[in-house]
Structures are given as C-alpha cells and as structure tokens.
Amino acid sequence: MKALVVVAHGSRREASNDEVRELVARLNDSAGGTFSVVCAAFLELAEPSIPDAIVNVIDQGAGHVTVLPYFLSAGRHVASDIPAEIEKARVRRPGVEIRLAEYAGSSEAMLPLLLDLAIS
C-alpha cells in the first residue's frame, strides 16, 4: 500500500489549517488509486505532526510513504526541517520506504498556474 503525506507549515489560524486539510481531501479524491491513503501533516502549529502522520499511515499498512512539501520555495523548512522530521518517523518505523518528493514550488506546472491566476 502506498501513502501520500502532504506537509504544510501550519498556522495559528485554524481556518488556514482546515484549508490545507480540505485541499488534501480533494487530492485524495482525485488520486485515482495512485495512493491508498492521502493525508495532511504540519511542520508546526497544527496537528498531526509530520512524524505522527507518517507513523499513522504506516500503521494503516503503508509500505511506501511519499512526503510532499506543500511549500513554494526551498527555504530552511524544505531543506532541513522536513527531512529531520522524516528521520524521526524512520526511527519509529524502520524498514519502511519513506521518500521525500520535490516541493510544490519546484514544479514546472507552477508557471502556467501562476499565469492563469494572474489573468483570471
């Protein structure tokens, strides 16, 4: 079973965290069976934490976990904080493949998306 954990920063504003959770729910609906489980996780200020979300999907049966940073640039969080949080999950559940995907802002798909947003 494959799982996708979408990582956002987290906010003191709960409506912002809920917005991420709603996006992830829509992503789950459109995943088309690519991932059996799709869930949100947060670096700080909201739950679940990254390690807790990863451990949770592994405990649900995931043998492969992809972690997708929902960030626009490769700042400190993407470059070091998220990998460190993934390592905490690896310690708790060794032997499961956990892959860190590229962050959202690195995708070539961002260019037409940004243009579309600017035009509309």
C-alpha positions as YAML, in Angstrom:
chain: A
units: angstrom
residues:
- id: 1
  name: MET
  ca: [0.00, 0.00, 0.00]
- id: 2
  name: LYS
  ca: [1.25, 3.48, -0.90]
- id: 3
  name: ALA
  ca: [0.54, 6.60, 1.13]
- id: 4
  name: LEU
  ca: [0.98, 10.30, 0.44]
- id: 5
  name: VAL
  ca: [1.62, 12.75, 3.28]
- id: 6
  name: VAL
  ca: [1.23, 16.39, 2.20]
- id: 7
  name: VAL
  ca: [3.21, 18.67, 4.51]
- id: 8
  name: ALA
  ca: [2.27, 22.29, 5.10]
- id: 9
  name: HIS
  ca: [3.78, 24.74, 7.54]
- id: 10
  name: GLY
  ca: [0.84, 25.02, 9.92]
- id: 11
  name: SER
  ca: [-0.79, 28.16, 11.22]
- id: 12
  name: ARG
  ca: [-2.17, 29.63, 14.42]
- id: 13
  name: ARG
  ca: [-5.20, 30.45, 12.28]
- id: 14
  name: GLU
  ca: [-7.19, 27.20, 12.30]
- id: 15
  name: ALA
  ca: [-9.07, 28.17, 9.14]
- id: 16
  name: SER
  ca: [-5.76, 28.06, 7.27]
- id: 17
  name: ASN
  ca: [-5.03, 24.56, 8.59]
- id: 18
  name: ASP
  ca: [-8.53, 23.49, 7.59]
- id: 19
  name: GLU
  ca: [-7.92, 24.87, 4.10]
- id: 20
  name: VAL
  ca: [-4.91, 22.57, 3.77]
- id: 21
  name: ARG
  ca: [-6.92, 19.61, 5.08]
- id: 22
  name: GLU
  ca: [-9.68, 20.33, 2.54]
- id: 23
  name: LEU
  ca: [-7.14, 20.55, -0.30]
- id: 24
  name: VAL
  ca: [-5.66, 17.22, 0.77]
- id: 25
  name: ALA
  ca: [-9.14, 15.65, 0.90]
- id: 26
  name: ARG
  ca: [-9.75, 16.79, -2.69]
- id: 27
  name: LEU
  ca: [-6.33, 15.44, -3.67]
- id: 28
  name: ASN
  ca: [-7.28, 12.11, -2.09]
- id: 29
  name: ASP
  ca: [-10.49, 12.06, -4.15]
- id: 30
  name: SER
  ca: [-8.57, 12.70, -7.36]
- id: 31
  name: ALA
  ca: [-5.58, 10.43, -6.66]
- id: 32
  name: GLY
  ca: [-7.23, 7.71, -8.72]
- id: 33
  name: GLY
  ca: [-5.86, 4.85, -6.68]
- id: 34
  name: THR
  ca: [-2.24, 6.01, -7.00]
- id: 35
  name: PHE
  ca: [-2.18, 6.27, -3.22]
- id: 36
  name: SER
  ca: [-4.33, 4.25, -0.85]
- id: 37
  name: VAL
  ca: [-4.08, 6.93, 1.82]
- id: 38
  name: VAL
  ca: [-3.57, 10.68, 1.39]
- id: 39
  name: CYS
  ca: [-3.29, 12.84, 4.50]
- id: 40
  name: ALA
  ca: [-2.10, 16.22, 5.70]
- id: 41
  name: ALA
  ca: [0.70, 16.89, 8.18]
- id: 42
  name: PHE
  ca: [2.11, 20.07, 9.61]
- id: 43
  name: LEU
  ca: [5.61, 21.21, 10.42]
- id: 44
  name: GLU
  ca: [4.42, 23.26, 13.39]
- id: 45
  name: LEU
  ca: [1.42, 24.94, 15.00]
- id: 46
  name: ALA
  ca: [-1.09, 22.25, 13.92]
- id: 47
  name: GLU
  ca: [-1.67, 18.53, 14.10]
- id: 48
  name: PRO
  ca: [-0.77, 15.95, 13.07]
- id: 49
  name: SER
  ca: [2.97, 16.43, 13.12]
- id: 50
  name: ILE
  ca: [4.99, 15.02, 10.25]
- id: 51
  name: PRO
  ca: [6.32, 12.01, 12.19]
- id: 52
  name: ASP
  ca: [2.88, 11.24, 13.65]
- id: 53
  name: ALA
  ca: [1.22, 11.36, 10.21]
- id: 54
  name: ILE
  ca: [3.88, 9.10, 8.69]
- id: 55
  name: VAL
  ca: [3.67, 6.60, 11.54]
- id: 56
  name: ASN
  ca: [-0.13, 6.66, 11.29]
- id: 57
  name: VAL
  ca: [-0.18, 5.72, 7.59]
- id: 58
  name: ILE
  ca: [2.45, 3.03, 8.17]
- id: 59
  name: ASP
  ca: [0.32, 1.61, 10.97]
- id: 60
  name: GLN
  ca: [-2.59, 1.57, 8.49]
- id: 61
  name: GLY
  ca: [-0.50, -0.71, 6.28]
- id: 62
  name: ALA
  ca: [1.55, 1.60, 4.06]
- id: 63
  name: GLY
  ca: [4.80, 0.02, 2.94]
- id: 64
  name: HIS
  ca: [5.81, 3.07, 0.91]
- id: 65
  name: VAL
  ca: [5.26, 6.67, 2.01]
- id: 66
  name: THR
  ca: [5.79, 9.74, -0.15]
- id: 67
  name: VAL
  ca: [6.12, 13.05, 1.68]
- id: 68
  name: LEU
  ca: [5.17, 16.06, -0.45]
- id: 69
  name: PRO
  ca: [6.17, 19.50, 0.86]
- id: 70
  name: TYR
  ca: [3.39, 21.99, 0.08]
- id: 71
  name: PHE
  ca: [5.87, 24.88, 0.02]
- id: 72
  name: LEU
  ca: [6.72, 27.39, -2.70]
- id: 73
  name: SER
  ca: [10.46, 27.71, -2.14]
- id: 74
  name: ALA
  ca: [13.36, 25.69, -0.77]
- id: 75
  name: GLY
  ca: [13.93, 27.59, 2.44]
- id: 76
  name: ARG
  ca: [15.14, 26.11, 5.70]
- id: 77
  name: HIS
  ca: [11.92, 24.18, 6.28]
- id: 78
  name: VAL
  ca: [12.19, 22.34, 2.95]
- id: 79
  name: ALA
  ca: [15.97, 21.96, 3.01]
- id: 80
  name: SER
  ca: [16.46, 20.76, 6.58]
- id: 81
  name: ASP
  ca: [13.43, 20.82, 8.89]
- id: 82
  name: ILE
  ca: [11.17, 18.48, 6.92]
- id: 83
  name: PRO
  ca: [13.96, 15.92, 6.29]
- id: 84
  name: ALA
  ca: [14.74, 15.98, 10.02]
- id: 85
  name: GLU
  ca: [11.09, 15.29, 10.86]
- id: 86
  name: ILE
  ca: [11.03, 12.40, 8.36]
- id: 87
  name: GLU
  ca: [14.06, 10.92, 10.12]
- id: 88
  name: LYS
  ca: [12.10, 10.90, 13.39]
- id: 89
  name: ALA
  ca: [9.47, 8.74, 11.69]
- id: 90
  name: ARG
  ca: [12.14, 6.43, 10.24]
- id: 91
  name: VAL
  ca: [13.44, 5.81, 13.75]
- id: 92
  name: ARG
  ca: [9.94, 4.96, 14.96]
- id: 93
  name: ARG
  ca: [9.14, 2.71, 11.98]
- id: 94
  name: PRO
  ca: [12.37, 1.39, 10.45]
- id: 95
  name: GLY
  ca: [12.27, -0.68, 7.29]
- id: 96
  name: VAL
  ca: [9.53, 1.28, 5.53]
- id: 97
  name: GLU
  ca: [10.42, 3.24, 2.41]
- id: 98
  name: ILE
  ca: [9.82, 6.94, 3.01]
- id: 99
  name: ARG
  ca: [10.54, 9.19, 0.03]
- id: 100
  name: LEU
  ca: [10.73, 12.97, 0.10]
- id: 101
  name: ALA
  ca: [9.21, 14.42, -3.09]
- id: 102
  name: GLU
  ca: [10.18, 17.77, -4.57]
- id: 103
  name: TYR
  ca: [8.45, 20.78, -3.02]
- id: 104
  name: ALA
  ca: [5.43, 22.19, -4.84]
- id: 105
  name: GLY
  ca: [7.12, 25.40, -5.97]
- id: 106
  name: SER
  ca: [9.82, 23.50, -7.86]
- id: 107
  name: SER
  ca: [7.30, 22.11, -10.37]
- id: 108
  name: GLU
  ca: [7.22, 23.45, -13.92]
- id: 109
  name: ALA
  ca: [3.43, 23.29, -13.55]
- id: 110
  name: MET
  ca: [3.67, 26.38, -11.33]
- id: 111
  name: LEU
  ca: [4.43, 28.69, -14.28]
- id: 112
  name: PRO
  ca: [1.16, 28.22, -16.17]
- id: 113
  name: LEU
  ca: [-0.74, 28.10, -12.88]
- id: 114
  name: LEU
  ca: [0.65, 31.47, -11.80]
- id: 115
  name: LEU
  ca: [-0.10, 32.99, -15.21]
- id: 116
  name: ASP
  ca: [-3.63, 31.60, -15.08]
- id: 117
  name: LEU
  ca: [-4.15, 33.12, -11.64]
- id: 118
  name: ALA
  ca: [-2.82, 36.48, -12.79]
- id: 119
  name: ILE
  ca: [-5.07, 36.55, -15.87]
- id: 120
  name: SER
  ca: [-8.28, 35.45, -14.17]
...
